[in-house]
Amino acid sequence: MQSAWQPTCSVAMLRLRARMLAKIRAFFLEKSVLEVETPLLSHTIGTDPNLAFFATDYDVPPRQQRLFLQTSPEFAMKRLLASGSGSIYQICKAFRNGESGRFHNPEFTLLEWYRVGFTLPQLMDEIAELIVSLFAEHNALTGVQRISYQAIFQHYTGLDALVFCYEDYCTYALTHQLPEAVSLCEHDHALWLDVLFSHKVQPYLGKNELCMVYGYPACQSSLARINADDARITDRVELFINGVELGNGFYELTDAIEQNQRFDNEIAQRQQNNLADVVKDERLIAALATGLPDCSGIAIGLDRLLMLLSKSASIDDVLSFSIDRA
């Protein structure tokens, strides 16, 4: 039995992580994508009602300021993009409160990158190139699948993800061992999709391959553009390997007015659900108003990726010190 002072993972895992990070940096260096750093401690935080955050007090006598540990470097990176940085990437820590378990640690490592001038399909090409290359020496993937959210949801549930029918969704839940979904989700389409997708779709995605699900319903995307050809969906993609969700990407929203309205809607939802107050990022709104270049971006959880590369059973197995030993 290990002592509490000892690392959670092995030295071999530390070396594997270092090799993974070196390969990622070499990948982006070859493509002339600039590595950047942005603050982890900020005056504002995201408004997403599905994310909880850490806050702290910054004492600057005679004033005291409330600051937030970032759940993602996204907003600051977009401010760099608006200032003319060009395509950028970052490997950093991110923090999310209330998350613990086999695939969760409140402090985790993110790879986030943005490609100026890229459409979502072009970004998906680059995602596949990177992920396949990382797995080439460890449990090589058998392929890459791209499928729409509507198609994969229909395949596994028989329901239409883009047309909400409360009666059909309730009938499905009651006949597929999810009776609690009826009272939990009520008439909230987005919540229904989250529950049904996580229980009845996600476990089957990416069997030893990279599965990229795109075209998420518009009710689920706060930072992606509405699709130009179908207003029911957004230009969003998520990545899955062996049922594990690895990343979330967008063809980024550049309209400051629309983004501000989405933030306000999420803040109202947080208030309705008695969630912690947030401070809206007015500096991001100002950056969008100045002009965010057309770009696509994605964030990938590197601890989960390392779990899959090493066939580890728990995120604790790939961390130098999990939260219990931090």
N, C-alpha and C positions, 0 to 999 in steps of 0.2 A: 504494500500500500504506500502510495506517495505521501510525502509530508506536504503540508499546506504551502510551504515556501517554494516548492519545486514547480517548474513549468508544467503546463497542462499537456503540451505536445512534446514529441521527441526532437532530438537534434536533426534527425533525417528530415522531419517535416519542416523545420526551419530552413534547411537547405533547399527543399523543394519549393517553398514559398519564395526564397530569394531567386531561384532560377526562373520561376514563373514571372516575377516582377521584371527581371532582366529581359526576358523575351518580349514582354509587353512594351517596355521602353524601346527596345530595338525595332519592334514593329512600327511604332509611331515615328521614330527617328528616320527610318527609311522612307516614310511617307511625308516627311517634313511637317509633321503636326507638332506644334509647340507645347512642351510641358510647362504647366503653370501651377502656382499655389494661390489659394484664396483663404480668407479668415475662416476658422472653425467657430469662432466666437463673434457674434454679430448682434446688432441692435434690433433685428427683425427675425421672423421665422415664417415658414410656410403656413398656409391656411388650411391645408388638406385636413378634413375632419377625421380621416382614417389614421392619421399619424399623431402620436404624442411626443412631447419634446422635453428636454432638460433646460431649465433656466437657472441663472445665478445672479448674484448682486455684485456689481463693480463699484467699489468704494473710491470715490474721488472727492475727498472732503472739500467743500461742505456738501457736495452732491452725492447721490447714490443712483446708479443706473441699473436697470434690469437688462441683462444680456442673455442670449440664447445660444446653446450648442447646436450647430446646424445638422439637420436631418439629411442634407445633401448640399454639395457646393454649387448647385444649379444656378441660383439667382446671381451669385457673385460672378460666376463664369459667363453668364449672359451679359452682365455689365461690361466684362472685358471684350466680349464679341462686339457689343455696340460701340466700343471705343476703338475698334479697328484691329483687334488682335489677330484676326484670321483664325484658321482651324486650331483648336486647342484640346489638350487632355490633361487630366489630373488623377493622381493616385493619392487618396487621403483617407483619414478617419471620418466617420459620420456617426451620429448618435440618435437613437430612437428609444424613448421611454416605454416601459411596460412590455417590452419584447424580450422573451426568454424561452428557450426550448431547444429542440434538436437542431433547428436551422436558424436560431436567433441568438444574438448577443447584443446588449444595448450599445456597445461600442463595436464598430465593424469597419472593414476596409472596402472602399468603393473605387472602381475605375469609372470615370465619367469623361466622355469626349463629345465634341461638337465639330461637325464638318460643314464649313461654309460652302454654299452652293449645292449641297447634296439633297436629293429627294429621299424619301423614306426607303424606296427600293434600293437606291445606291448605298445608303447606310447599311441596309440588311446584307448587301454583298460584302461590305467590309467587316461586319460582325461575323459572318460565316467564315471569312478568310482568317480572322484572328482566332476564333474559337477552335476551328479545325486544326490550325497550326499548333495551338497549345496542347491539344490532345494527341498530336501525332506520335509523341514518344510515350504516352501514358493512356492505355485503353482507347486506342484510336476510334473515333466515331464512325459509324457505318454510313452516315449520310446527313443531309440537311433537308428539312421539310419546311415549306411555307404554306400556311393555310389561313383562311379568314376566320375570324371569331365566329361569325354567323354559321359558317359551314361546320366547324368543329363542335360548336354548341349543339347544333341540330343533330350531328352524328351521334353524340353520346347521350343526349336527353330527349331528342325528338321535338324540342321547343324552339320557337323562333326568338333569338336574342334581341332582335331589333323591333319586334312588335310585342308589347307587353299585354298579356291576357291573364289577369289575376286568377281566374277560375282554372285555366290550364296549368298555371304554375303551382297552384295549391293542390290540384289533383296529382300532379307529378310528385310533389313533395310527400304527400300522404301515402302514395303507393311505392315510394322508393326509400323508405326508412329515414325520412327527414321531416317528421311532423312538426318539430320545433321551428322550422323555417316559416310556417304560416303566421305564428304570433310574432316572431322576430322581425320578419321582413314587411309584413302587412302590405301596403300598396307602394312600397319603395322599390322601383324597378332595379336601380343600381345595386341595392343591397341583395335583392333576389339573385342577380347575376353573380355577385361575389360569392354568395353561399353555394349556389348550385355549381358554379365553375370550379370552386376549390374542392368540393366533395365528389363531383361526378365527372369532371373533365380533366382537370390538371393531373391527377395521379397517372393517367394513361399517356401523357404527352412525352415525346422524345425518348423512346426506348433505345438507349445507346446511340441516339442521334440528336442533333440540334433541331429543335422544333421552334419555329418562329410564327407566332400567332399575331396577325395584323388586322386592322379594321375594327377596332374596339367600338362598342356602342357609344354614342355621343354623351350619354349620361355619365360615363365613367372617366372622362379625360379632362383634367383641369388645365393642362399646359400644352396640349396638342391642337393643331388646326383641325377644323371641320373639313372633311373630305370634299373636294371641289365637285365631285360627281354624285355624291350621296350624302346629304346632310344628316342622315341617321348615324353616321359613323365618323370617327376621327382618324387621323393619320398617326396611329400609335402601334407599336409592336412590343410584344413581350417574348422572352426567351425561356425555353424549358429544356432540360435534359433529365431523363429518368424521373419525370414528375416533379422536379425541383425547379422553382422559378428563380432565374438568375439575373434578369435585367428587364428594364422598362425604358423604351425609347419613343421619341416623337419627331415628326416633322414640326418644328417648333412654331408656336403661335407668336406672331410679331406685332399684332394689333394691340396697342396700349389700352385703348378704350375697352375692348372686349376682355382683355386680361384683368383689368381693374374690376369689371363687372363680375367676372368669375370669382375673383378674390372676395368681393362683397357677398356673393351668394354663399360661398363656403364659410365665411365668418358668421353669416346668419344661421347656417346649418349648425355650426359649432355652438352658437348661443342657444338654439332650440334644443340641442342635445345636452346642454349643461356641461360642455367641454371647456377646458382651460382657455382663457383669453389669449389672443395672438396680436402681434403688431404687424400690420400689413407692410410689405416692402415697397414703400413709395419710391425708393431709389431705382428699383427694377422697373417700375412703371415709367419713371422719367427716362430710363435708358431705352425702353421700348419706344417711347414717344420720339426720342432722338433718331432712332432707326436701328433695329436689329436686322442684320443681313439674313437673307434666306438661308436656313441651315437645318440640319437634323442632328439630334444628339441622343445619347443613351447612357444610363448608369448601370453598371454590372457589379454585383456583390462578389468580391474576390475570395472571401472566406468560403462561401458556398461553392464557388468554382474550384477551389483547392480541395474541398471535400470530395467533389466528383472526380477530380484528377487522381486523388489518392485512395479512392473508394473508402473514405472514412465514414463512420456511422453517425457522428455528431460534430457540430461546429466546434465544440470544445477540443476535439482531437487535432484541430489545425491551428489553434490559437496558442501563442506563447503563454498567455495567462488569461483564462476565461474570467468572467465577472466574479465568480466565487473566489478566485485567487488573486484578483487585481489589487 
